[in-house]
Amino acid sequence: MSATPATPRRLSVADIAKLYADGARIPMLTAYDHPTAQLLDEAGIPLLLVGDSVGQVMLGYETTVRVTMAEMVHHTKAVVRGSRRALVVADMPFLSYSTPAEALEHAGTFLREAGAQAVKVEGGVRTARIIEALVRAGIPVMGHIGLTPQAIHAIGKVRVQGKSRDQARALLADAQAVQEAGAFAMVLELVPEQLAAAITERLRIPTIGIGAGPGCSGQVQVITDLIGLGDFVPKHARSYAHVRGEILAAATSYAADVAAGTFPGPDETVRMDDSVLDEVLGRGASDRPAGELPAGGIPLDRDL
Ligand code: KIV
């Protein structure tokens, strides 16, 4: 009897907890579209974040504040369809979780309509009651503290969070609040490495760092930074490929080939039986009495 290849089982928050308990460092990447999700899934990335960074890196917005629910649902659906094993986390956009009721409605849309398995919300102490409400409703939540880009207009500019004594104390309190509210993991963004390591040591859930040093339980990168697609790579990111240059070279060569008439060539072209076309155009030996226009064909101007 031939064995049917098993469809990989979608990871759950319990699987992420197991990775953490086993001491594995957890890689997470952002994904916004179907083919990228397929590749990242094939690479074995256990956590895919449909980040609201999609607004900046894919949609051309200046900040994540402009990203809407409709845009996030659209991209989340593509990532869910493209992945079979990874746990897909959908980022709740700005002002979509101001009250528990609003948060439940929108998180419900991500799970029910878009097919995500978890959501991410920004904020520590200030967001704890929202996290609690979502978790009580059975919705897995990833927290996000440190730099919270949706608050950029309040913060002023992108900068490391937690360097001063007061800020560091506040960040420890945020981390504690997110954990106690029931989150299964939390992103630490732009936090000094010693503080990120100290937070990580004090928690029972994984921290996923971005610009927070190697002492976190896992790391997350924005996919366009990882593959070198964007026009700017932040200091904390590492590009493992340089796709921008490849796309530029491909598009330039293509344009040159079209201009030279060398694309498409014989390999990219389909031919038909010439006699069939001759018949259709009335060029066959039998179907065109002298001086008459083709019977069924579309005459060329010069034939008229
Ligand atoms: O939106 C995003 O990509 C994020 C990551 C930077 C964690 O929130």
py3Dmol code that shows the C-alpha trace and the ligand (Angstrom):
import py3Dmol

protein = """\
ATOM      1  CA  MET A   1       0.000   0.000   0.000  1.00  0.00           C
ATOM      2  CA  SER A   2       1.444   3.381  -0.952  1.00  0.00           C
ATOM      3  CA  ALA A   3       1.618   5.920   1.846  1.00  0.00           C
ATOM      4  CA  THR A   4      -0.005   9.276   1.047  1.00  0.00           C
ATOM      5  CA  PRO A   5       2.384  12.091   1.981  1.00  0.00           C
ATOM      6  CA  ALA A   6       1.023  13.620   5.180  1.00  0.00           C
ATOM      7  CA  THR A   7       0.075  17.299   5.151  1.00  0.00           C
ATOM      8  CA  PRO A   8       2.286  18.908   7.779  1.00  0.00           C
ATOM      9  CA  ARG A   9       0.390  19.810  10.910  1.00  0.00           C
ATOM     10  CA  ARG A  10       0.054  23.525  11.595  1.00  0.00           C
ATOM     11  CA  LEU A  11       2.121  24.504  14.644  1.00  0.00           C
ATOM     12  CA  SER A  12       0.259  25.749  17.695  1.00  0.00           C
ATOM     13  CA  VAL A  13       1.264  27.947  20.593  1.00  0.00           C
ATOM     14  CA  ALA A  14       1.880  24.706  22.525  1.00  0.00           C
ATOM     15  CA  ASP A  15       4.559  23.790  19.952  1.00  0.00           C
ATOM     16  CA  ILE A  16       6.184  27.208  20.389  1.00  0.00           C
ATOM     17  CA  ALA A  17       6.111  26.720  24.170  1.00  0.00           C
ATOM     18  CA  LYS A  18       7.810  23.342  23.669  1.00  0.00           C
ATOM     19  CA  LEU A  19      10.554  24.870  21.484  1.00  0.00           C
ATOM     20  CA  TYR A  20      11.101  27.436  24.231  1.00  0.00           C
ATOM     21  CA  ALA A  21      11.110  24.808  26.997  1.00  0.00           C
ATOM     22  CA  ASP A  22      13.642  22.763  25.005  1.00  0.00           C
ATOM     23  CA  GLY A  23      15.941  25.813  24.888  1.00  0.00           C
ATOM     24  CA  ALA A  24      15.712  26.216  21.086  1.00  0.00           C
ATOM     25  CA  ARG A  25      16.294  29.745  19.770  1.00  0.00           C
ATOM     26  CA  ILE A  26      13.154  30.582  17.792  1.00  0.00           C
ATOM     27  CA  PRO A  27      13.368  32.250  14.338  1.00  0.00           C
ATOM     28  CA  MET A  28      10.408  34.386  13.245  1.00  0.00           C
ATOM     29  CA  LEU A  29      10.133  36.298   9.951  1.00  0.00           C
ATOM     30  CA  THR A  30       7.579  38.667   8.553  1.00  0.00           C
ATOM     31  CA  ALA A  31       5.697  37.552   5.447  1.00  0.00           C
ATOM     32  CA  TYR A  32       3.124  39.432   3.435  1.00  0.00           C
ATOM     33  CA  ASP A  33       2.412  37.329   0.355  1.00  0.00           C
ATOM     34  CA  HIS A  34       1.773  33.804  -0.883  1.00  0.00           C
ATOM     35  CA  PRO A  35       5.074  32.848  -2.600  1.00  0.00           C
ATOM     36  CA  THR A  36       7.206  34.209   0.233  1.00  0.00           C
ATOM     37  CA  ALA A  37       5.097  32.355   2.803  1.00  0.00           C
ATOM     38  CA  GLN A  38       5.579  29.142   0.799  1.00  0.00           C
ATOM     39  CA  LEU A  39       9.364  29.576   0.814  1.00  0.00           C
ATOM     40  CA  LEU A  40       9.627  30.499   4.488  1.00  0.00           C
ATOM     41  CA  ASP A  41       7.428  27.545   5.393  1.00  0.00           C
ATOM     42  CA  GLU A  42       9.624  25.253   3.294  1.00  0.00           C
ATOM     43  CA  ALA A  43      12.661  26.664   5.122  1.00  0.00           C
ATOM     44  CA  GLY A  44      11.048  25.528   8.388  1.00  0.00           C
ATOM     45  CA  ILE A  45      10.424  28.959   9.928  1.00  0.00           C
ATOM     46  CA  PRO A  46       7.983  28.152  12.751  1.00  0.00           C
ATOM     47  CA  LEU A  47       6.487  31.627  13.210  1.00  0.00           C
ATOM     48  CA  LEU A  48       5.360  33.902  10.368  1.00  0.00           C
ATOM     49  CA  LEU A  49       4.329  37.415  11.325  1.00  0.00           C
ATOM     50  CA  VAL A  50       2.080  39.320   8.957  1.00  0.00           C
ATOM     51  CA  GLY A  51       3.465  42.553  10.379  1.00  0.00           C
ATOM     52  CA  ASP A  52       1.882  45.935   9.864  1.00  0.00           C
ATOM     53  CA  SER A  53       5.374  46.775   8.578  1.00  0.00           C
ATOM     54  CA  VAL A  54       3.693  45.711   5.312  1.00  0.00           C
ATOM     55  CA  GLY A  55       2.564  49.349   5.178  1.00  0.00           C
ATOM     56  CA  GLN A  56       6.108  50.645   4.923  1.00  0.00           C
ATOM     57  CA  VAL A  57       7.938  47.879   3.106  1.00  0.00           C
ATOM     58  CA  MET A  58       5.239  46.809   0.628  1.00  0.00           C
ATOM     59  CA  LEU A  59       2.619  49.561   0.389  1.00  0.00           C
ATOM     60  CA  GLY A  60       4.773  52.683   0.439  1.00  0.00           C
ATOM     61  CA  TYR A  61       3.325  54.300   3.583  1.00  0.00           C
ATOM     62  CA  GLU A  62       5.656  56.360   5.771  1.00  0.00           C
ATOM     63  CA  THR A  63       4.537  54.724   9.014  1.00  0.00           C
ATOM     64  CA  THR A  64       2.493  51.720  10.137  1.00  0.00           C
ATOM     65  CA  VAL A  65      -0.203  54.087  11.421  1.00  0.00           C
ATOM     66  CA  ARG A  66      -1.835  54.205   7.972  1.00  0.00           C
ATOM     67  CA  VAL A  67      -2.348  50.439   7.674  1.00  0.00           C
ATOM     68  CA  THR A  68      -6.006  49.319   7.750  1.00  0.00           C
ATOM     69  CA  MET A  69      -7.777  46.137   8.864  1.00  0.00           C
ATOM     70  CA  ALA A  70      -8.767  45.420   5.256  1.00  0.00           C
ATOM     71  CA  GLU A  71      -5.114  45.558   4.150  1.00  0.00           C
ATOM     72  CA  MET A  72      -3.981  43.333   7.012  1.00  0.00           C
ATOM     73  CA  VAL A  73      -6.716  40.762   6.366  1.00  0.00           C
ATOM     74  CA  HIS A  74      -5.854  40.698   2.634  1.00  0.00           C
ATOM     75  CA  HIS A  75      -2.158  39.979   3.322  1.00  0.00           C
ATOM     76  CA  THR A  76      -2.874  37.540   6.162  1.00  0.00           C
ATOM     77  CA  LYS A  77      -5.091  35.441   3.881  1.00  0.00           C
ATOM     78  CA  ALA A  78      -2.270  35.189   1.320  1.00  0.00           C
ATOM     79  CA  VAL A  79       0.262  34.103   3.969  1.00  0.00           C
ATOM     80  CA  VAL A  80      -2.110  31.529   5.460  1.00  0.00           C
ATOM     81  CA  ARG A  81      -2.775  30.081   1.987  1.00  0.00           C
ATOM     82  CA  GLY A  82       0.958  29.968   1.288  1.00  0.00           C
ATOM     83  CA  SER A  83       1.981  28.182   4.475  1.00  0.00           C
ATOM     84  CA  ARG A  84       1.071  24.765   5.812  1.00  0.00           C
ATOM     85  CA  ARG A  85       3.146  24.339   8.957  1.00  0.00           C
ATOM     86  CA  ALA A  86       4.071  27.759  10.370  1.00  0.00           C
ATOM     87  CA  LEU A  87       1.998  29.429  13.032  1.00  0.00           C
ATOM     88  CA  VAL A  88       0.743  32.639  11.422  1.00  0.00           C
ATOM     89  CA  VAL A  89       0.529  35.721  13.648  1.00  0.00           C
ATOM     90  CA  ALA A  90      -1.489  38.671  12.330  1.00  0.00           C
ATOM     91  CA  ASP A  91      -0.568  42.158  13.510  1.00  0.00           C
ATOM     92  CA  MET A  92      -3.529  44.121  14.847  1.00  0.00           C
ATOM     93  CA  PRO A  93      -3.359  47.528  13.121  1.00  0.00           C
ATOM     94  CA  PHE A  94      -3.345  50.916  14.843  1.00  0.00           C
ATOM     95  CA  LEU A  95      -6.602  51.681  16.712  1.00  0.00           C
ATOM     96  CA  SER A  96      -8.081  48.263  16.003  1.00  0.00           C
ATOM     97  CA  TYR A  97      -7.795  47.207  19.672  1.00  0.00           C
ATOM     98  CA  SER A  98      -8.563  50.335  21.718  1.00  0.00           C
ATOM     99  CA  THR A  99     -11.272  48.550  23.717  1.00  0.00           C
ATOM    100  CA  PRO A 100     -11.716  44.859  24.551  1.00  0.00           C
ATOM    101  CA  ALA A 101     -14.856  44.721  22.377  1.00  0.00           C
ATOM    102  CA  GLU A 102     -13.083  46.220  19.377  1.00  0.00           C
ATOM    103  CA  ALA A 103     -10.077  43.946  19.906  1.00  0.00           C
ATOM    104  CA  LEU A 104     -12.291  40.842  20.064  1.00  0.00           C
ATOM    105  CA  GLU A 105     -14.112  41.773  16.890  1.00  0.00           C
ATOM    106  CA  HIS A 106     -10.925  42.422  14.904  1.00  0.00           C
ATOM    107  CA  ALA A 107      -8.912  39.511  16.315  1.00  0.00           C
ATOM    108  CA  GLY A 108     -11.928  37.323  15.544  1.00  0.00           C
ATOM    109  CA  THR A 109     -11.772  38.485  11.934  1.00  0.00           C
ATOM    110  CA  PHE A 110      -8.083  37.511  11.728  1.00  0.00           C
ATOM    111  CA  LEU A 111      -8.747  34.013  13.067  1.00  0.00           C
ATOM    112  CA  ARG A 112     -12.150  33.288  11.513  1.00  0.00           C
ATOM    113  CA  GLU A 113     -11.937  35.044   8.153  1.00  0.00           C
ATOM    114  CA  ALA A 114      -8.206  35.272   7.411  1.00  0.00           C
ATOM    115  CA  GLY A 115      -7.177  31.956   9.007  1.00  0.00           C
ATOM    116  CA  ALA A 116      -4.398  33.255  11.323  1.00  0.00           C
ATOM    117  CA  GLN A 117      -3.637  31.309  14.486  1.00  0.00           C
ATOM    118  CA  ALA A 118      -2.657  34.260  16.695  1.00  0.00           C
ATOM    119  CA  VAL A 119      -2.577  38.061  16.801  1.00  0.00           C
ATOM    120  CA  LYS A 120       0.024  40.575  17.954  1.00  0.00           C
ATOM    121  CA  VAL A 121      -0.699  43.791  19.836  1.00  0.00           C
ATOM    122  CA  GLU A 122       1.650  46.601  20.810  1.00  0.00           C
ATOM    123  CA  GLY A 123       2.009  47.961  24.344  1.00  0.00           C
ATOM    124  CA  GLY A 124       2.759  46.611  27.824  1.00  0.00           C
ATOM    125  CA  VAL A 125       0.912  47.759  30.932  1.00  0.00           C
ATOM    126  CA  ARG A 126      -1.399  49.921  28.800  1.00  0.00           C
ATOM    127  CA  THR A 127      -2.493  46.933  26.678  1.00  0.00           C
ATOM    128  CA  ALA A 128      -2.666  44.238  29.375  1.00  0.00           C
ATOM    129  CA  ARG A 129      -6.465  44.321  29.756  1.00  0.00           C
ATOM    130  CA  ILE A 130      -6.865  43.912  25.992  1.00  0.00           C
ATOM    131  CA  ILE A 131      -4.522  40.905  25.972  1.00  0.00           C
ATOM    132  CA  GLU A 132      -6.450  39.419  28.897  1.00  0.00           C
ATOM    133  CA  ALA A 133      -9.783  39.763  27.078  1.00  0.00           C
ATOM    134  CA  LEU A 134      -8.418  38.143  23.917  1.00  0.00           C
ATOM    135  CA  VAL A 135      -6.757  35.277  25.771  1.00  0.00           C
ATOM    136  CA  ARG A 136      -9.965  34.672  27.786  1.00  0.00           C
ATOM    137  CA  ALA A 137     -11.779  34.325  24.466  1.00  0.00           C
ATOM    138  CA  GLY A 138      -9.310  31.662  23.324  1.00  0.00           C
ATOM    139  CA  ILE A 139      -7.243  33.878  21.029  1.00  0.00           C
ATOM    140  CA  PRO A 140      -3.463  33.400  21.307  1.00  0.00           C
ATOM    141  CA  VAL A 141      -1.708  36.754  21.687  1.00  0.00           C
ATOM    142  CA  MET A 142       1.862  37.852  21.058  1.00  0.00           C
ATOM    143  CA  GLY A 143       2.820  41.048  22.905  1.00  0.00           C
ATOM    144  CA  HIS A 144       5.149  43.738  21.576  1.00  0.00           C
ATOM    145  CA  ILE A 145       7.059  46.118  23.834  1.00  0.00           C
ATOM    146  CA  GLY A 146      10.092  48.407  23.596  1.00  0.00           C
ATOM    147  CA  LEU A 147       9.743  50.464  20.463  1.00  0.00           C
ATOM    148  CA  THR A 148       6.088  50.279  19.469  1.00  0.00           C
ATOM    149  CA  PRO A 149       5.951  51.755  15.951  1.00  0.00           C
ATOM    150  CA  GLN A 150       2.200  52.459  16.051  1.00  0.00           C
ATOM    151  CA  ALA A 151       2.967  55.054  18.767  1.00  0.00           C
ATOM    152  CA  ILE A 152       5.545  56.798  16.570  1.00  0.00           C
ATOM    153  CA  HIS A 153       3.701  60.135  16.631  1.00  0.00           C
ATOM    154  CA  ALA A 154       3.774  60.061  20.448  1.00  0.00           C
ATOM    155  CA  ILE A 155       7.387  58.812  20.690  1.00  0.00           C
ATOM    156  CA  GLY A 156       8.699  61.280  18.101  1.00  0.00           C
ATOM    157  CA  LYS A 157      11.219  59.107  16.303  1.00  0.00           C
ATOM    158  CA  VAL A 158      12.512  55.561  16.023  1.00  0.00           C
ATOM    159  CA  ARG A 159      15.009  55.137  18.873  1.00  0.00           C
ATOM    160  CA  VAL A 160      16.208  52.564  21.373  1.00  0.00           C
ATOM    161  CA  GLN A 161      13.863  52.213  24.358  1.00  0.00           C
ATOM    162  CA  GLY A 162      14.852  51.509  27.969  1.00  0.00           C
ATOM    163  CA  LYS A 163      18.293  53.115  28.271  1.00  0.00           C
ATOM    164  CA  SER A 164      17.475  55.264  31.307  1.00  0.00           C
ATOM    165  CA  ARG A 165      16.674  53.913  34.780  1.00  0.00           C
ATOM    166  CA  ASP A 166      12.993  54.948  34.565  1.00  0.00           C
ATOM    167  CA  GLN A 167      12.563  53.577  31.064  1.00  0.00           C
ATOM    168  CA  ALA A 168      14.233  50.282  32.000  1.00  0.00           C
ATOM    169  CA  ARG A 169      11.955  49.905  35.050  1.00  0.00           C
ATOM    170  CA  ALA A 170       8.914  50.681  32.895  1.00  0.00           C
ATOM    171  CA  LEU A 171       9.975  48.104  30.327  1.00  0.00           C
ATOM    172  CA  LEU A 172      10.393  45.397  32.997  1.00  0.00           C
ATOM    173  CA  ALA A 173       6.890  46.236  34.225  1.00  0.00           C
ATOM    174  CA  ASP A 174       5.569  46.078  30.659  1.00  0.00           C
ATOM    175  CA  ALA A 175       7.101  42.648  30.117  1.00  0.00           C
ATOM    176  CA  GLN A 176       5.637  41.371  33.371  1.00  0.00           C
ATOM    177  CA  ALA A 177       2.195  42.781  32.521  1.00  0.00           C
ATOM    178  CA  VAL A 178       2.154  41.179  29.067  1.00  0.00           C
ATOM    179  CA  GLN A 179       3.144  37.801  30.518  1.00  0.00           C
ATOM    180  CA  GLU A 180       0.595  37.972  33.354  1.00  0.00           C
ATOM    181  CA  ALA A 181      -2.126  38.948  30.884  1.00  0.00           C
ATOM    182  CA  GLY A 182      -1.583  35.585  29.194  1.00  0.00           C
ATOM    183  CA  ALA A 183       0.473  36.312  26.053  1.00  0.00           C
ATOM    184  CA  PHE A 184       2.299  33.261  24.662  1.00  0.00           C
ATOM    185  CA  ALA A 185       5.357  35.285  23.565  1.00  0.00           C
ATOM    186  CA  MET A 186       6.410  38.898  23.150  1.00  0.00           C
ATOM    187  CA  VAL A 187       8.457  40.947  20.723  1.00  0.00           C
ATOM    188  CA  LEU A 188      11.157  43.168  22.235  1.00  0.00           C
ATOM    189  CA  GLU A 189      11.976  45.885  19.714  1.00  0.00           C
ATOM    190  CA  LEU A 190      14.996  48.196  19.939  1.00  0.00           C
ATOM    191  CA  VAL A 191      15.976  47.452  23.529  1.00  0.00           C
ATOM    192  CA  PRO A 192      19.588  47.469  24.840  1.00  0.00           C
ATOM    193  CA  GLU A 193      20.880  43.917  24.855  1.00  0.00           C
ATOM    194  CA  GLN A 194      21.555  43.743  28.601  1.00  0.00           C
ATOM    195  CA  LEU A 195      18.014  44.825  29.421  1.00  0.00           C
ATOM    196  CA  ALA A 196      16.530  42.452  26.831  1.00  0.00           C
ATOM    197  CA  ALA A 197      18.550  39.583  28.323  1.00  0.00           C
ATOM    198  CA  ALA A 198      17.451  40.523  31.860  1.00  0.00           C
ATOM    199  CA  ILE A 199      13.793  40.615  30.788  1.00  0.00           C
ATOM    200  CA  THR A 200      14.183  37.275  29.000  1.00  0.00           C
ATOM    201  CA  GLU A 201      15.702  35.646  32.097  1.00  0.00           C
ATOM    202  CA  ARG A 202      12.809  36.820  34.261  1.00  0.00           C
ATOM    203  CA  LEU A 203       9.978  35.546  32.026  1.00  0.00           C
ATOM    204  CA  ARG A 204       8.334  32.152  31.549  1.00  0.00           C
ATOM    205  CA  ILE A 205       7.380  32.916  27.924  1.00  0.00           C
ATOM    206  CA  PRO A 206       9.714  33.488  24.952  1.00  0.00           C
ATOM    207  CA  THR A 207      10.961  36.923  23.971  1.00  0.00           C
ATOM    208  CA  ILE A 208      11.448  37.494  20.254  1.00  0.00           C
ATOM    209  CA  GLY A 209      13.994  40.246  19.684  1.00  0.00           C
ATOM    210  CA  ILE A 210      14.462  42.744  16.897  1.00  0.00           C
ATOM    211  CA  GLY A 211      17.329  45.092  17.601  1.00  0.00           C
ATOM    212  CA  ALA A 212      17.432  43.640  21.120  1.00  0.00           C
ATOM    213  CA  GLY A 213      20.630  41.583  21.015  1.00  0.00           C
ATOM    214  CA  PRO A 214      21.283  37.847  21.106  1.00  0.00           C
ATOM    215  CA  GLY A 215      19.985  37.242  24.640  1.00  0.00           C
ATOM    216  CA  CYS A 216      16.329  36.902  23.584  1.00  0.00           C
ATOM    217  CA  SER A 217      14.600  33.525  23.221  1.00  0.00           C
ATOM    218  CA  GLY A 218      14.197  34.113  19.484  1.00  0.00           C
ATOM    219  CA  GLN A 219      14.721  36.698  16.762  1.00  0.00           C
ATOM    220  CA  VAL A 220      12.483  38.338  14.181  1.00  0.00           C
ATOM    221  CA  GLN A 221      13.497  40.143  11.025  1.00  0.00           C
ATOM    222  CA  VAL A 222      11.511  41.947   8.380  1.00  0.00           C
ATOM    223  CA  ILE A 223      11.686  39.769   5.269  1.00  0.00           C
ATOM    224  CA  THR A 224      12.681  42.609   2.925  1.00  0.00           C
ATOM    225  CA  ASP A 225      15.716  43.315   5.144  1.00  0.00           C
ATOM    226  CA  LEU A 226      16.636  39.623   5.231  1.00  0.00           C
ATOM    227  CA  ILE A 227      16.618  39.268   1.436  1.00  0.00           C
ATOM    228  CA  GLY A 228      17.931  42.760   0.632  1.00  0.00           C
ATOM    229  CA  LEU A 229      14.849  43.962  -1.235  1.00  0.00           C
ATOM    230  CA  GLY A 230      14.349  47.353   0.412  1.00  0.00           C
ATOM    231  CA  ASP A 231      16.279  50.536  -0.326  1.00  0.00           C
ATOM    232  CA  PHE A 232      17.367  50.823   3.318  1.00  0.00           C
ATOM    233  CA  VAL A 233      18.517  48.182   5.808  1.00  0.00           C
ATOM    234  CA  PRO A 234      18.388  49.141   9.502  1.00  0.00           C
ATOM    235  CA  LYS A 235      21.517  48.721  11.620  1.00  0.00           C
ATOM    236  CA  HIS A 236      20.056  45.829  13.605  1.00  0.00           C
ATOM    237  CA  ALA A 237      19.170  43.777  10.501  1.00  0.00           C
ATOM    238  CA  ARG A 238      21.331  41.401   8.474  1.00  0.00           C
ATOM    239  CA  SER A 239      20.731  40.822   4.747  1.00  0.00           C
ATOM    240  CA  TYR A 240      21.364  37.216   3.736  1.00  0.00           C
ATOM    241  CA  ALA A 241      20.634  37.917   0.051  1.00  0.00           C
ATOM    242  CA  HIS A 242      20.625  40.937  -2.277  1.00  0.00           C
ATOM    243  CA  VAL A 243      17.447  40.520  -4.249  1.00  0.00           C
ATOM    244  CA  ARG A 244      17.147  44.230  -5.066  1.00  0.00           C
ATOM    245  CA  GLY A 245      20.205  44.068  -7.332  1.00  0.00           C
ATOM    246  CA  GLU A 246      18.946  40.848  -8.951  1.00  0.00           C
ATOM    247  CA  ILE A 247      15.528  42.341  -9.758  1.00  0.00           C
ATOM    248  CA  LEU A 248      17.128  45.486 -11.165  1.00  0.00           C
ATOM    249  CA  ALA A 249      19.474  43.452 -13.368  1.00  0.00           C
ATOM    250  CA  ALA A 250      16.623  41.170 -14.536  1.00  0.00           C
ATOM    251  CA  ALA A 251      14.326  44.076 -15.449  1.00  0.00           C
ATOM    252  CA  THR A 252      17.152  45.906 -17.274  1.00  0.00           C
ATOM    253  CA  SER A 253      18.070  42.819 -19.319  1.00  0.00           C
ATOM    254  CA  TYR A 254      14.424  42.132 -20.144  1.00  0.00           C
ATOM    255  CA  ALA A 255      13.860  45.670 -21.411  1.00  0.00           C
ATOM    256  CA  ALA A 256      16.996  45.414 -23.560  1.00  0.00           C
ATOM    257  CA  ASP A 257      15.851  42.071 -25.056  1.00  0.00           C
ATOM    258  CA  VAL A 258      12.375  43.425 -25.885  1.00  0.00           C
ATOM    259  CA  ALA A 259      13.955  46.475 -27.536  1.00  0.00           C
ATOM    260  CA  ALA A 260      16.317  44.260 -29.549  1.00  0.00           C
ATOM    261  CA  GLY A 261      13.519  41.854 -30.564  1.00  0.00           C
ATOM    262  CA  THR A 262      15.295  38.910 -28.928  1.00  0.00           C
ATOM    263  CA  PHE A 263      12.481  38.295 -26.461  1.00  0.00           C
ATOM    264  CA  PRO A 264      10.422  36.220 -26.972  1.00  0.00           C
ATOM    265  CA  GLY A 265      12.646  33.712 -28.782  1.00  0.00           C
ATOM    266  CA  PRO A 266      11.786  30.291 -30.243  1.00  0.00           C
ATOM    267  CA  ASP A 267      11.775  28.706 -26.753  1.00  0.00           C
ATOM    268  CA  GLU A 268       9.163  31.139 -25.469  1.00  0.00           C
ATOM    269  CA  THR A 269       6.959  31.022 -28.592  1.00  0.00           C
ATOM    270  CA  VAL A 270       4.184  28.676 -29.756  1.00  0.00           C
ATOM    271  CA  ARG A 271       3.697  27.764 -33.448  1.00  0.00           C
ATOM    272  CA  MET A 272       0.710  26.266 -35.241  1.00  0.00           C
ATOM    273  CA  ASP A 273       0.355  24.196 -38.381  1.00  0.00           C
ATOM    274  CA  ASP A 274       0.920  26.738 -41.227  1.00  0.00           C
ATOM    275  CA  SER A 275      -1.650  25.009 -43.447  1.00  0.00           C
ATOM    276  CA  VAL A 276      -4.416  25.659 -40.886  1.00  0.00           C
ATOM    277  CA  LEU A 277      -3.669  29.360 -40.903  1.00  0.00           C
ATOM    278  CA  ASP A 278      -3.437  29.380 -44.699  1.00  0.00           C
ATOM    279  CA  GLU A 279      -6.947  27.974 -44.820  1.00  0.00           C
ATOM    280  CA  VAL A 280      -8.313  30.458 -42.298  1.00  0.00           C
ATOM    281  CA  LEU A 281      -6.774  33.361 -44.187  1.00  0.00           C
ATOM    282  CA  GLY A 282      -7.958  32.036 -47.546  1.00  0.00           C
ATOM    283  CA  ARG A 283      -4.423  31.341 -48.724  1.00  0.00           C
ATOM    284  CA  GLY A 284      -5.131  27.641 -49.241  1.00  0.00           C
ATOM    285  CA  ALA A 285      -5.040  26.110 -52.732  1.00  0.00           C
ATOM    286  CA  SER A 286      -8.777  25.265 -52.827  1.00  0.00           C
ATOM    287  CA  ASP A 287     -10.867  27.809 -50.959  1.00  0.00           C
ATOM    288  CA  ARG A 288     -10.202  31.139 -52.636  1.00  0.00           C
ATOM    289  CA  PRO A 289     -11.374  31.755 -56.183  1.00  0.00           C
ATOM    290  CA  ALA A 290      -9.168  34.269 -57.956  1.00  0.00           C
ATOM    291  CA  GLY A 291      -9.896  37.894 -57.049  1.00  0.00           C
ATOM    292  CA  GLU A 292     -12.111  37.123 -54.018  1.00  0.00           C
ATOM    293  CA  LEU A 293     -11.468  38.038 -50.423  1.00  0.00           C
ATOM    294  CA  PRO A 294     -10.918  35.233 -47.921  1.00  0.00           C
ATOM    295  CA  ALA A 295     -14.219  33.619 -46.906  1.00  0.00           C
ATOM    296  CA  GLY A 296     -13.830  33.307 -43.151  1.00  0.00           C
ATOM    297  CA  GLY A 297     -10.702  35.265 -42.418  1.00  0.00           C
ATOM    298  CA  ILE A 298     -10.138  38.786 -41.234  1.00  0.00           C
ATOM    299  CA  PRO A 299      -8.766  40.613 -44.242  1.00  0.00           C
ATOM    300  CA  LEU A 300      -5.713  42.805 -43.842  1.00  0.00           C
ATOM    301  CA  ASP A 301      -6.137  46.437 -44.904  1.00  0.00           C
ATOM    302  CA  ARG A 302      -3.938  45.767 -47.878  1.00  0.00           C
ATOM    303  CA  ASP A 303      -6.377  43.047 -49.096  1.00  0.00           C
ATOM    304  CA  LEU A 304      -9.322  45.478 -49.246  1.00  0.00           C
TER     305      LEU A 304
END
"""
ligand_1 = """\
8
KIV
O 5.241 44.836 11.874
C 6.297 44.216 12.069
O 6.989 43.775 11.143
C 6.711 44.012 13.455
C 8.070 43.422 13.680
C 9.087 44.471 13.535
C 8.148 42.734 14.970
O 5.995 44.334 14.330
"""
view = py3Dmol.view(width=600, height=400)
view.addModel(protein, "pdb")
view.setStyle({"model": 0}, {"cartoon": {"style": "trace"}})
view.addModel(ligand_1, "xyz")
view.setStyle({"model": 1}, {"stick": {}})
view.zoomTo()
view.show()
